Amino acid sequence: MDILFIGLGVVLILMGLAGAFLPVLPGLPFGYAALLVLHFSGVAQFSTFFLVAWAIVVLTILILENALPAYTTKKFGGTVYGVTGSTIGMILGMLFFPPLGFFLGTLIGAFVGEMIYKQDVKTALKSAWGSFIGFLTGTAIKVTVAAMIAFSFFKAIL
């Protein structure tokens, strides 16, 4: 039975790591769920403080991942069109030109979104850059936290 729970946990960890890159998957909650599977199945025991602290971190990152691109875009003079364009561009870039499309699609998508809204190339470039910085920062934070959760998971089962 332990193997079943560990297998489920590994699948959740992999989904968590993938979700750190893909905006369509809520990665960190999947990773946290893997820790909960281990804990409540009895395969590994984590302290209450550990589980509550990770829950707070995951919730905080979920809020930040939505607020950070919007904040940096606004800081650079952008609009919601730039944030939306960066997300659409990233998805299309990953589908058609992986892995480079992940980055280029984000930047190009933000630029196109701003051009649709403002029609001013200089302003659109500046705000697209802000959206891109926010997106990359948020992604880096999610990847780091997902890797830390994965480390905790594998440390507990090995």
Secondary structure, 3 states (H helix, E strand, C coil): CHHHHHHHHHHHHHHHHHHHHCCCCCHHHHHHHHHHHHHHHCCCCCCHHHHHHHHHHHHHHHHHHHHHHHHHHHHCCCCHHHHHHHHHHHHHHHHHCCCHHHHHHHHHHHHHHHHHHHCCHHHHHHHHHHHHHHHHHHHHHHHHHHHHHHHHHHHHHC
